[in-house]
Amino acid sequence: MGAGIHVDTAAGASPRILVVDGSKVVRQLISRVVLAEVPGVEIVGVSTGSEAQGELQRGVFDFVTVALRLSDMDGLELARYVRESAPQIYMPIVVVSGDVESRLHRRELGEYVTDYFDKSLGFEALAEFIRGYVAPEGGAEGEVLYVEDSRVVALATRRMMEKYGLTVHHVISAEDALSHLRVARAQGEIGADVVLTDVSLKGELTGGDLVERIRNEFGYGKGRLPTLVMTGDENPANQTALLRAGANDLVEKPVEEKLLITKLLFQLRVARHLRERTHA
């Protein structure tokens, strides 16, 4: 395990993206369209999992795209390596593949991947998708179901989200959040576009329990109701357990505004793409 290196792109550093794909053509396509969308971004392209591991050991990235099939390993093996390397643990890892749907149906994408992008949506959509994470803009839309039992923390974090245009429905326990979702379901609605929950909550249920109920009791997948969990626990095993329970991503505490907002906007953008695809 390396030291907990943290790179803050808000401080003016250019975002760094690692593109892992066995096809040179695909790497060039991704690089070209992302550079057009995110001027100043640094893109490192590699063709194998072992090359990617070498790059990850040499420096911290803000975002990784990985193909499911690499010549020396499965893309999910690489995602697991990233999650088990401390400096990289919160970094979004997105699978870029044309084989996403079948893996989703077989529930084979695993707990190490932040999300997935289907190549059939096109590389321009992928570039927009990546920009939503590394260079977010104001004027966000979406309803956040926010679960936090500290009034002080909740007030500050709510203001943070509302400043960017997000609508926030705040509750203080996992039980209250589940009640809100049940009422919404009875009305034929989901009840939120994204869930943001602390892991430690008053009441019998934790944030991890809430994620598990959303995924199993309600049957809402990661694309249907993205869920972010805030945690101050740096234990990789506990972080992995949250991802395994169905969290889309983790937000390190104390919460850094840029990181929280970019992760929320990223998940909202992913979910919107998936909904539009479903209704198409």
C-alpha positions as CSV (number, residue, x, y, z in Angstrom):
1,M,0.0,0.0,0.0
2,G,1.3,3.4,-0.9
3,A,0.9,6.7,0.9
4,G,-2.5,8.4,0.7
5,I,-1.6,10.8,-2.1
6,H,-4.4,13.3,-3.0
7,V,-4.3,15.3,-6.2
8,D,-6.8,18.2,-6.2
9,T,-7.6,19.3,-9.7
10,A,-9.5,22.3,-8.3
11,A,-6.1,23.8,-7.4
12,G,-5.4,24.4,-11.0
13,A,-3.6,21.2,-12.0
14,S,-4.7,19.7,-15.3
15,P,-6.8,16.5,-14.9
16,R,-5.1,13.3,-15.8
17,I,-6.9,10.5,-17.6
18,L,-5.6,6.9,-18.1
19,V,-7.1,5.2,-21.1
20,V,-6.6,1.4,-21.2
21,D,-7.6,-0.3,-24.4
22,G,-5.9,-2.9,-26.6
23,S,-6.9,-1.0,-29.7
24,K,-4.6,1.9,-30.7
25,V,-7.5,3.3,-32.9
26,V,-9.8,3.3,-29.9
27,R,-7.2,5.0,-27.7
28,Q,-6.6,7.7,-30.3
29,L,-10.4,8.2,-30.8
30,I,-11.0,8.6,-27.1
31,S,-8.0,10.9,-26.7
32,R,-9.0,13.1,-29.6
33,V,-12.6,13.6,-28.6
34,V,-11.7,14.1,-24.9
35,L,-9.0,16.7,-25.7
36,A,-11.7,18.6,-27.8
37,E,-14.1,18.6,-24.8
38,V,-11.6,19.2,-22.0
39,P,-8.8,21.5,-23.2
40,G,-5.6,21.0,-21.1
41,V,-6.4,17.5,-20.0
42,E,-3.4,15.1,-19.9
43,I,-4.2,11.7,-21.4
44,V,-2.0,8.6,-21.0
45,G,-2.9,5.7,-23.2
46,V,-1.8,2.1,-22.7
47,S,-2.7,-1.2,-24.3
48,T,-2.3,-3.7,-21.4
49,G,-3.2,-4.2,-17.8
50,S,0.4,-4.4,-16.7
51,E,1.3,-1.2,-18.5
52,A,-1.7,0.5,-16.7
53,Q,-0.4,-0.8,-13.3
54,G,3.0,0.7,-14.1
55,E,1.4,4.1,-14.8
56,L,-0.7,3.9,-11.7
57,Q,2.4,3.3,-9.6
58,R,4.2,6.3,-11.1
59,G,1.4,8.9,-10.6
60,V,-2.1,9.6,-9.6
61,F,-4.9,9.9,-12.1
62,D,-8.3,11.6,-11.9
63,F,-10.2,9.2,-14.1
64,V,-9.6,5.8,-15.7
65,T,-11.4,4.2,-18.7
66,V,-10.8,0.5,-19.2
67,A,-11.8,-2.0,-21.8
68,L,-13.4,-5.2,-20.5
69,R,-11.0,-7.4,-22.5
70,L,-7.3,-6.8,-22.4
71,S,-4.6,-9.0,-23.8
72,D,-3.1,-9.9,-20.3
73,M,-6.1,-9.6,-18.0
74,D,-9.8,-8.8,-17.6
75,G,-10.6,-5.1,-17.2
76,L,-12.3,-5.9,-13.9
77,E,-9.0,-7.3,-12.6
78,L,-7.4,-4.0,-13.3
79,A,-10.2,-2.2,-11.6
80,R,-9.7,-4.4,-8.5
81,Y,-6.0,-3.5,-8.5
82,V,-6.8,0.2,-8.6
83,R,-9.2,-0.1,-5.6
84,E,-6.6,-2.0,-3.6
85,S,-3.9,0.7,-4.2
86,A,-4.6,3.3,-1.6
87,P,-3.7,6.5,-3.5
88,Q,-6.2,5.6,-6.2
89,I,-9.1,4.2,-4.2
90,Y,-11.6,7.0,-4.8
91,M,-10.8,7.5,-8.4
92,P,-13.7,6.8,-10.9
93,I,-13.1,3.7,-13.0
94,V,-15.4,3.5,-16.0
95,V,-15.6,0.4,-18.2
96,V,-15.9,1.4,-21.9
97,S,-17.1,-1.6,-23.8
98,G,-19.6,-2.9,-26.4
99,D,-20.2,-5.9,-24.1
100,V,-21.6,-4.0,-21.1
101,E,-25.3,-5.1,-21.4
102,S,-24.7,-8.8,-21.2
103,R,-22.4,-8.4,-18.2
104,L,-24.9,-6.1,-16.5
105,H,-27.6,-8.7,-16.9
106,R,-25.3,-11.4,-15.5
107,R,-24.3,-9.0,-12.7
108,E,-20.7,-9.4,-13.7
109,L,-19.4,-5.9,-13.6
110,G,-18.4,-6.3,-9.9
111,E,-18.0,-3.8,-7.1
112,Y,-14.7,-2.3,-8.2
113,V,-16.1,-0.3,-11.2
114,T,-17.6,3.1,-10.6
115,D,-19.7,2.8,-13.7
116,Y,-19.8,1.8,-17.3
117,F,-20.2,3.3,-20.7
118,D,-21.5,1.5,-23.8
119,K,-19.5,2.2,-26.9
120,S,-22.6,2.2,-29.0
121,L,-23.5,5.6,-27.5
122,G,-20.5,7.0,-29.5
123,F,-17.2,8.5,-28.5
124,E,-18.5,12.1,-28.5
125,A,-21.0,11.0,-25.8
126,L,-18.1,9.4,-23.9
127,A,-16.1,12.7,-24.1
128,E,-19.1,14.7,-22.7
129,F,-19.5,12.0,-20.0
130,I,-15.8,12.3,-19.0
131,R,-16.0,16.1,-19.0
132,G,-18.9,15.9,-16.6
133,Y,-16.5,14.5,-14.1
134,V,-13.2,16.3,-14.7
135,A,-14.5,19.7,-15.7
136,P,-18.1,20.1,-14.3
137,E,-20.1,23.2,-15.1
138,G,-22.7,25.0,-12.9
139,G,-26.4,24.8,-13.5
140,A,-26.8,21.2,-12.5
141,E,-30.2,19.6,-12.5
142,G,-31.4,16.7,-10.4
143,E,-32.9,15.7,-7.0
144,V,-30.5,14.5,-4.3
145,L,-31.9,12.3,-1.5
146,Y,-29.4,13.3,1.2
147,V,-29.0,11.3,4.4
148,E,-27.0,12.9,7.2
149,D,-27.8,13.0,10.9
150,S,-25.5,16.0,11.8
151,R,-27.4,19.3,11.4
152,V,-24.2,21.3,11.1
153,V,-22.7,19.0,8.4
154,A,-26.1,18.7,6.6
155,L,-26.5,22.5,6.4
156,A,-23.1,23.1,4.9
157,T,-23.3,20.2,2.5
158,R,-26.8,21.1,1.4
159,R,-25.8,24.7,0.6
160,M,-22.9,23.3,-1.3
161,M,-25.2,21.2,-3.5
162,E,-27.9,23.8,-3.9
163,K,-25.3,26.4,-5.0
164,Y,-24.8,24.3,-8.2
165,G,-28.6,24.1,-8.9
166,L,-29.3,20.6,-7.4
167,T,-32.6,20.1,-5.5
168,V,-31.9,18.5,-2.1
169,H,-34.4,16.4,0.0
170,H,-32.6,16.0,3.4
171,V,-33.5,13.2,5.9
172,I,-31.6,12.2,9.0
173,S,-31.7,8.4,8.9
174,A,-31.6,5.4,6.5
175,E,-35.1,4.5,7.8
176,D,-36.5,8.0,6.8
177,A,-34.8,7.6,3.4
178,L,-36.4,4.2,2.8
179,S,-39.8,5.6,3.8
180,H,-39.4,8.4,1.3
181,L,-38.5,5.9,-1.5
182,R,-41.5,3.7,-0.6
183,V,-43.9,6.6,-0.8
184,A,-42.4,7.6,-4.1
185,R,-42.6,4.0,-5.4
186,A,-46.3,3.8,-4.5
187,Q,-46.8,6.8,-6.7
188,G,-45.0,5.2,-9.6
189,E,-41.8,7.3,-9.1
190,I,-38.3,6.6,-7.9
191,G,-38.1,9.5,-5.4
192,A,-34.7,10.9,-6.3
193,D,-32.1,11.1,-9.1
194,V,-29.2,10.2,-6.9
195,V,-28.7,9.3,-3.2
196,L,-26.0,10.8,-1.0
197,T,-25.6,9.1,2.4
198,D,-23.2,9.2,5.3
199,V,-22.1,5.7,6.3
200,S,-22.6,6.3,10.0
201,L,-26.2,7.2,10.9
202,K,-28.4,7.4,14.0
203,G,-30.9,4.6,14.0
204,E,-30.4,0.9,13.4
205,L,-29.4,1.1,9.7
206,T,-26.1,2.3,8.4
207,G,-25.5,4.0,5.0
208,G,-24.3,0.6,3.8
209,D,-27.6,-1.0,4.8
210,L,-29.4,1.7,2.9
211,V,-27.5,1.0,-0.3
212,E,-28.1,-2.7,0.1
213,R,-31.9,-2.1,0.5
214,I,-32.0,0.2,-2.5
215,R,-30.3,-2.5,-4.7
216,N,-32.2,-5.5,-3.3
217,E,-35.6,-4.5,-1.8
218,F,-36.3,-1.9,-4.4
219,G,-34.3,-3.5,-7.2
220,Y,-32.9,-0.2,-8.4
221,G,-29.6,-0.8,-10.2
222,K,-26.6,1.6,-10.2
223,G,-27.9,3.3,-13.3
224,R,-31.5,3.6,-12.1
225,L,-30.6,5.2,-8.7
226,P,-27.0,6.1,-8.3
227,T,-25.8,6.1,-4.7
228,L,-22.8,7.8,-3.2
229,V,-21.5,7.0,0.3
230,M,-19.5,9.5,2.4
231,T,-17.0,7.8,4.7
232,G,-14.0,8.7,6.8
233,D,-12.9,5.1,7.1
234,E,-9.7,4.5,5.1
235,N,-9.8,0.7,5.6
236,P,-9.8,-0.8,2.1
237,A,-11.8,-3.8,3.2
238,N,-14.6,-1.6,4.6
239,Q,-14.6,0.5,1.4
240,T,-14.8,-2.6,-0.7
241,A,-17.7,-3.8,1.3
242,L,-19.6,-0.6,0.6
243,L,-18.9,-0.9,-3.1
244,R,-19.9,-4.6,-3.0
245,A,-23.2,-3.6,-1.3
246,G,-23.9,-1.5,-4.5
247,A,-22.5,2.0,-3.9
248,N,-21.6,3.6,-7.2
249,D,-18.7,5.5,-5.6
250,L,-17.3,6.7,-2.3
251,V,-16.7,10.3,-1.1
252,E,-13.9,10.8,1.4
253,K,-14.6,12.8,4.6
254,P,-14.1,15.5,5.4
255,V,-16.0,16.3,2.1
256,E,-14.1,18.5,-0.4
257,E,-16.7,20.5,-2.4
258,K,-15.2,20.1,-5.9
259,L,-14.8,16.3,-5.4
260,L,-18.4,15.9,-4.1
261,I,-20.0,18.0,-6.8
262,T,-18.1,16.4,-9.6
263,K,-19.0,12.9,-8.4
264,L,-22.6,13.8,-8.1
265,L,-22.8,15.4,-11.5
266,F,-21.0,12.5,-13.0
267,Q,-23.5,10.0,-11.6
268,L,-26.4,12.2,-12.7
269,R,-25.0,12.3,-16.2
270,V,-24.5,8.5,-16.4
271,A,-28.1,7.9,-15.2
272,R,-29.5,10.4,-17.7
273,H,-27.6,8.7,-20.6
274,L,-29.0,5.3,-19.5
275,R,-32.6,6.5,-19.1
276,E,-32.5,8.2,-22.5
277,R,-31.1,4.9,-24.0
278,T,-33.9,2.9,-22.3
279,H,-36.6,5.2,-23.7
280,A,-35.1,5.4,-27.2
